[in-house]
């Protein structure tokens, strides 16, 4: 399977709050150890 260059979420979802995009990136991380806990996610601004 070939690797594609990832498209930044800011391009996929223009006009979205950068803090929300940062949380989305963390929630969708491939490696589970990079995921925030439920408490961390709820505390995220």
HTML snippet that shows the backbone in 3Dmol.js (N, CA, C, O; Angstrom):
<script src="https://3Dmol.org/build/3Dmol-min.js"></script>
<div id="view" style="width:600px;height:400px;position:relative"></div>
<script>
const pdb = `
ATOM      1  N   UNK A   1       0.847  -1.171   0.000  1.00  0.00           N
ATOM      2  CA  UNK A   1       0.000   0.000   0.000  1.00  0.00           C
ATOM      3  C   UNK A   1       0.897   1.241   0.000  1.00  0.00           C
ATOM      4  O   UNK A   1       1.815   1.348   0.813  1.00  0.00           O
ATOM      5  N   UNK A   2       0.636   2.141  -0.882  1.00  0.00           N
ATOM      6  CA  UNK A   2       1.469   3.346  -0.984  1.00  0.00           C
ATOM      7  C   UNK A   2       1.064   4.367   0.074  1.00  0.00           C
ATOM      8  O   UNK A   2      -0.075   4.398   0.538  1.00  0.00           O
ATOM      9  N   UNK A   3       2.032   5.196   0.437  1.00  0.00           N
ATOM     10  CA  UNK A   3       1.768   6.247   1.416  1.00  0.00           C
ATOM     11  C   UNK A   3       1.368   7.519   0.699  1.00  0.00           C
ATOM     12  O   UNK A   3       1.973   7.899  -0.304  1.00  0.00           O
ATOM     13  N   UNK A   4       0.362   8.160   1.211  1.00  0.00           N
ATOM     14  CA  UNK A   4      -0.075   9.447   0.686  1.00  0.00           C
ATOM     15  C   UNK A   4       0.383  10.555   1.622  1.00  0.00           C
ATOM     16  O   UNK A   4       0.554  10.335   2.821  1.00  0.00           O
ATOM     17  N   UNK A   5       0.575  11.716   1.082  1.00  0.00           N
ATOM     18  CA  UNK A   5       0.908  12.870   1.901  1.00  0.00           C
ATOM     19  C   UNK A   5      -0.368  13.308   2.614  1.00  0.00           C
ATOM     20  O   UNK A   5      -1.385  13.557   1.967  1.00  0.00           O
ATOM     21  N   UNK A   6      -0.321  13.405   3.944  1.00  0.00           N
ATOM     22  CA  UNK A   6      -1.538  13.794   4.662  1.00  0.00           C
ATOM     23  C   UNK A   6      -1.935  15.240   4.360  1.00  0.00           C
ATOM     24  O   UNK A   6      -1.084  16.115   4.198  1.00  0.00           O
ATOM     25  N   UNK A   7      -3.228  15.464   4.289  1.00  0.00           N
ATOM     26  CA  UNK A   7      -3.763  16.810   4.084  1.00  0.00           C
ATOM     27  C   UNK A   7      -4.069  17.378   5.470  1.00  0.00           C
ATOM     28  O   UNK A   7      -4.796  16.750   6.240  1.00  0.00           O
ATOM     29  N   UNK A   8      -3.534  18.542   5.799  1.00  0.00           N
ATOM     30  CA  UNK A   8      -3.797  19.126   7.124  1.00  0.00           C
ATOM     31  C   UNK A   8      -5.294  19.347   7.352  1.00  0.00           C
ATOM     32  O   UNK A   8      -6.029  19.708   6.433  1.00  0.00           O
ATOM     33  N   UNK A   9      -5.725  19.125   8.584  1.00  0.00           N
ATOM     34  CA  UNK A   9      -7.134  19.326   8.918  1.00  0.00           C
ATOM     35  C   UNK A   9      -7.559  20.765   8.654  1.00  0.00           C
ATOM     36  O   UNK A   9      -8.721  21.018   8.336  1.00  0.00           O
ATOM     37  N   UNK A  10      -6.627  21.712   8.782  1.00  0.00           N
ATOM     38  CA  UNK A  10      -6.980  23.118   8.532  1.00  0.00           C
ATOM     39  C   UNK A  10      -7.391  23.332   7.078  1.00  0.00           C
ATOM     40  O   UNK A  10      -8.168  24.244   6.792  1.00  0.00           O
ATOM     41  N   UNK A  11      -6.890  22.515   6.157  1.00  0.00           N
ATOM     42  CA  UNK A  11      -7.314  22.603   4.758  1.00  0.00           C
ATOM     43  C   UNK A  11      -8.627  21.873   4.539  1.00  0.00           C
ATOM     44  O   UNK A  11      -9.460  22.315   3.748  1.00  0.00           O
ATOM     45  N   UNK A  12      -8.818  20.756   5.237  1.00  0.00           N
ATOM     46  CA  UNK A  12     -10.058  19.998   5.087  1.00  0.00           C
ATOM     47  C   UNK A  12     -11.246  20.722   5.715  1.00  0.00           C
ATOM     48  O   UNK A  12     -12.367  20.650   5.212  1.00  0.00           O
ATOM     49  N   UNK A  13     -10.983  21.423   6.824  1.00  0.00           N
ATOM     50  CA  UNK A  13     -12.040  22.104   7.559  1.00  0.00           C
ATOM     51  C   UNK A  13     -11.687  23.577   7.749  1.00  0.00           C
ATOM     52  O   UNK A  13     -11.417  24.004   8.872  1.00  0.00           O
ATOM     53  N   UNK A  14     -11.685  24.359   6.669  1.00  0.00           N
ATOM     54  CA  UNK A  14     -11.308  25.778   6.800  1.00  0.00           C
ATOM     55  C   UNK A  14     -12.293  26.531   7.691  1.00  0.00           C
ATOM     56  O   UNK A  14     -13.494  26.261   7.693  1.00  0.00           O
ATOM     57  N   UNK A  15     -11.754  27.471   8.438  1.00  0.00           N
ATOM     58  CA  UNK A  15     -12.593  28.294   9.304  1.00  0.00           C
ATOM     59  C   UNK A  15     -12.888  27.655  10.650  1.00  0.00           C
ATOM     60  O   UNK A  15     -13.621  28.234  11.452  1.00  0.00           O
ATOM     61  N   UNK A  16     -12.339  26.482  10.919  1.00  0.00           N
ATOM     62  CA  UNK A  16     -12.560  25.799  12.187  1.00  0.00           C
ATOM     63  C   UNK A  16     -11.549  26.283  13.217  1.00  0.00           C
ATOM     64  O   UNK A  16     -10.406  26.594  12.882  1.00  0.00           O
ATOM     65  N   UNK A  17     -11.975  26.343  14.462  1.00  0.00           N
ATOM     66  CA  UNK A  17     -11.115  26.781  15.553  1.00  0.00           C
ATOM     67  C   UNK A  17      -9.856  25.905  15.603  1.00  0.00           C
ATOM     68  O   UNK A  17      -9.970  24.680  15.640  1.00  0.00           O
ATOM     69  N   UNK A  18      -8.667  26.503  15.604  1.00  0.00           N
ATOM     70  CA  UNK A  18      -7.430  25.727  15.651  1.00  0.00           C
ATOM     71  C   UNK A  18      -7.328  24.809  16.868  1.00  0.00           C
ATOM     72  O   UNK A  18      -6.732  23.736  16.782  1.00  0.00           O
ATOM     73  N   UNK A  19      -7.903  25.218  18.001  1.00  0.00           N
ATOM     74  CA  UNK A  19      -7.877  24.359  19.185  1.00  0.00           C
ATOM     75  C   UNK A  19      -8.706  23.094  18.963  1.00  0.00           C
ATOM     76  O   UNK A  19      -8.333  22.016  19.426  1.00  0.00           O
ATOM     77  N   UNK A  20      -9.815  23.226  18.262  1.00  0.00           N
ATOM     78  CA  UNK A  20     -10.640  22.058  17.956  1.00  0.00           C
ATOM     79  C   UNK A  20      -9.903  21.120  17.003  1.00  0.00           C
ATOM     80  O   UNK A  20      -9.981  19.900  17.146  1.00  0.00           O
ATOM     81  N   UNK A  21      -9.195  21.684  16.041  1.00  0.00           N
ATOM     82  CA  UNK A  21      -8.432  20.860  15.105  1.00  0.00           C
ATOM     83  C   UNK A  21      -7.303  20.128  15.821  1.00  0.00           C
ATOM     84  O   UNK A  21      -7.009  18.976  15.503  1.00  0.00           O
ATOM     85  N   UNK A  22      -6.669  20.794  16.787  1.00  0.00           N
ATOM     86  CA  UNK A  22      -5.600  20.156  17.547  1.00  0.00           C
ATOM     87  C   UNK A  22      -6.148  18.963  18.341  1.00  0.00           C
ATOM     88  O   UNK A  22      -5.523  17.902  18.375  1.00  0.00           O
ATOM     89  N   UNK A  23      -7.305  19.132  18.975  1.00  0.00           N
ATOM     90  CA  UNK A  23      -7.917  18.034  19.727  1.00  0.00           C
ATOM     91  C   UNK A  23      -8.303  16.903  18.777  1.00  0.00           C
ATOM     92  O   UNK A  23      -8.109  15.732  19.105  1.00  0.00           O
ATOM     93  N   UNK A  24      -8.834  17.229  17.631  1.00  0.00           N
ATOM     94  CA  UNK A  24      -9.198  16.209  16.649  1.00  0.00           C
ATOM     95  C   UNK A  24      -7.983  15.407  16.214  1.00  0.00           C
ATOM     96  O   UNK A  24      -8.053  14.184  16.096  1.00  0.00           O
ATOM     97  N   UNK A  25      -6.876  16.083  15.977  1.00  0.00           N
ATOM     98  CA  UNK A  25      -5.641  15.380  15.603  1.00  0.00           C
ATOM     99  C   UNK A  25      -5.202  14.424  16.700  1.00  0.00           C
ATOM    100  O   UNK A  25      -4.761  13.310  16.417  1.00  0.00           O
ATOM    101  N   UNK A  26      -5.320  14.854  17.952  1.00  0.00           N
ATOM    102  CA  UNK A  26      -4.928  13.989  19.069  1.00  0.00           C
ATOM    103  C   UNK A  26      -5.870  12.800  19.195  1.00  0.00           C
ATOM    104  O   UNK A  26      -5.417  11.685  19.456  1.00  0.00           O
ATOM    105  N   UNK A  27      -7.171  13.013  19.013  1.00  0.00           N
ATOM    106  CA  UNK A  27      -8.147  11.937  19.144  1.00  0.00           C
ATOM    107  C   UNK A  27      -8.014  10.907  18.026  1.00  0.00           C
ATOM    108  O   UNK A  27      -8.329   9.733  18.220  1.00  0.00           O
ATOM    109  N   UNK A  28      -7.552  11.342  16.866  1.00  0.00           N
ATOM    110  CA  UNK A  28      -7.446  10.445  15.718  1.00  0.00           C
ATOM    111  C   UNK A  28      -6.028   9.938  15.485  1.00  0.00           C
ATOM    112  O   UNK A  28      -5.726   9.402  14.419  1.00  0.00           O
ATOM    113  N   UNK A  29      -5.168  10.100  16.463  1.00  0.00           N
ATOM    114  CA  UNK A  29      -3.796   9.616  16.332  1.00  0.00           C
ATOM    115  C   UNK A  29      -3.805   8.102  16.124  1.00  0.00           C
ATOM    116  O   UNK A  29      -4.639   7.393  16.687  1.00  0.00           O
ATOM    117  N   UNK A  30      -2.880   7.623  15.317  1.00  0.00           N
ATOM    118  CA  UNK A  30      -2.811   6.201  15.005  1.00  0.00           C
ATOM    119  C   UNK A  30      -2.353   5.384  16.210  1.00  0.00           C
ATOM    120  O   UNK A  30      -2.878   4.300  16.464  1.00  0.00           O
ATOM    121  N   UNK A  31      -1.391   5.896  16.939  1.00  0.00           N
ATOM    122  CA  UNK A  31      -0.829   5.176  18.079  1.00  0.00           C
ATOM    123  C   UNK A  31      -1.652   5.474  19.335  1.00  0.00           C
ATOM    124  O   UNK A  31      -1.745   6.634  19.736  1.00  0.00           O
ATOM    125  N   UNK A  32      -2.246   4.466  19.960  1.00  0.00           N
ATOM    126  CA  UNK A  32      -3.096   4.696  21.138  1.00  0.00           C
ATOM    127  C   UNK A  32      -2.392   5.397  22.294  1.00  0.00           C
ATOM    128  O   UNK A  32      -3.052   6.078  23.080  1.00  0.00           O
ATOM    129  N   UNK A  33      -1.080   5.253  22.423  1.00  0.00           N
ATOM    130  CA  UNK A  33      -0.405   5.938  23.528  1.00  0.00           C
ATOM    131  C   UNK A  33      -0.360   7.453  23.311  1.00  0.00           C
ATOM    132  O   UNK A  33      -0.044   8.200  24.238  1.00  0.00           O
ATOM    133  N   UNK A  34      -0.672   7.913  22.099  1.00  0.00           N
ATOM    134  CA  UNK A  34      -0.731   9.347  21.805  1.00  0.00           C
ATOM    135  C   UNK A  34      -2.123   9.931  22.046  1.00  0.00           C
ATOM    136  O   UNK A  34      -2.304  11.148  22.001  1.00  0.00           O
ATOM    137  N   UNK A  35      -3.104   9.066  22.302  1.00  0.00           N
ATOM    138  CA  UNK A  35      -4.473   9.536  22.535  1.00  0.00           C
ATOM    139  C   UNK A  35      -4.579  10.196  23.904  1.00  0.00           C
ATOM    140  O   UNK A  35      -3.919   9.769  24.851  1.00  0.00           O
ATOM    141  N   UNK A  36      -5.402  11.232  24.015  1.00  0.00           N
ATOM    142  CA  UNK A  36      -5.636  11.818  25.334  1.00  0.00           C
ATOM    143  C   UNK A  36      -6.589  10.922  26.136  1.00  0.00           C
ATOM    144  O   UNK A  36      -7.400  10.196  25.562  1.00  0.00           O
ATOM    145  N   UNK A  37      -6.482  10.982  27.440  1.00  0.00           N
ATOM    146  CA  UNK A  37      -7.447  10.254  28.262  1.00  0.00           C
ATOM    147  C   UNK A  37      -8.787  10.999  28.166  1.00  0.00           C
ATOM    148  O   UNK A  37      -8.852  12.103  27.625  1.00  0.00           O
ATOM    149  N   UNK A  38      -9.839  10.393  28.688  1.00  0.00           N
ATOM    150  CA  UNK A  38     -11.158  11.052  28.675  1.00  0.00           C
ATOM    151  C   UNK A  38     -11.094  12.349  29.454  1.00  0.00           C
ATOM    152  O   UNK A  38     -11.654  13.359  29.026  1.00  0.00           O
ATOM    153  N   UNK A  39     -10.419  12.334  30.592  1.00  0.00           N
ATOM    154  CA  UNK A  39     -10.296  13.554  31.394  1.00  0.00           C
ATOM    155  C   UNK A  39      -9.548  14.639  30.652  1.00  0.00           C
ATOM    156  O   UNK A  39      -9.953  15.801  30.673  1.00  0.00           O
ATOM    157  N   UNK A  40      -8.444  14.268  29.988  1.00  0.00           N
ATOM    158  CA  UNK A  40      -7.671  15.252  29.227  1.00  0.00           C
ATOM    159  C   UNK A  40      -8.503  15.836  28.097  1.00  0.00           C
ATOM    160  O   UNK A  40      -8.459  17.041  27.849  1.00  0.00           O
ATOM    161  N   UNK A  41      -9.254  14.994  27.417  1.00  0.00           N
ATOM    162  CA  UNK A  41     -10.071  15.462  26.300  1.00  0.00           C
ATOM    163  C   UNK A  41     -11.161  16.419  26.791  1.00  0.00           C
ATOM    164  O   UNK A  41     -11.443  17.428  26.143  1.00  0.00           O
ATOM    165  N   UNK A  42     -11.765  16.104  27.925  1.00  0.00           N
ATOM    166  CA  UNK A  42     -12.808  16.977  28.456  1.00  0.00           C
ATOM    167  C   UNK A  42     -12.262  18.297  28.980  1.00  0.00           C
ATOM    168  O   UNK A  42     -12.962  19.309  28.959  1.00  0.00           O
ATOM    169  N   UNK A  43     -11.014  18.298  29.451  1.00  0.00           N
ATOM    170  CA  UNK A  43     -10.386  19.532  29.936  1.00  0.00           C
ATOM    171  C   UNK A  43      -9.838  20.392  28.817  1.00  0.00           C
ATOM    172  O   UNK A  43      -9.535  21.566  29.030  1.00  0.00           O
ATOM    173  N   UNK A  44      -9.708  19.832  27.638  1.00  0.00           N
ATOM    174  CA  UNK A  44      -9.135  20.580  26.514  1.00  0.00           C
ATOM    175  C   UNK A  44     -10.004  21.788  26.187  1.00  0.00           C
ATOM    176  O   UNK A  44     -11.230  21.684  26.148  1.00  0.00           O
ATOM    177  N   UNK A  45      -9.373  22.927  25.954  1.00  0.00           N
ATOM    178  CA  UNK A  45     -10.175  24.142  25.675  1.00  0.00           C
ATOM    179  C   UNK A  45     -10.903  24.019  24.360  1.00  0.00           C
ATOM    180  O   UNK A  45     -11.621  24.937  23.963  1.00  0.00           O
TER     181      UNK A  45
END
`;
const viewer = $3Dmol.createViewer("view");
viewer.addModel(pdb, "pdb");
viewer.setStyle({}, {cartoon: {color: "spectrum"}});
viewer.zoomTo();
viewer.render();
</script>
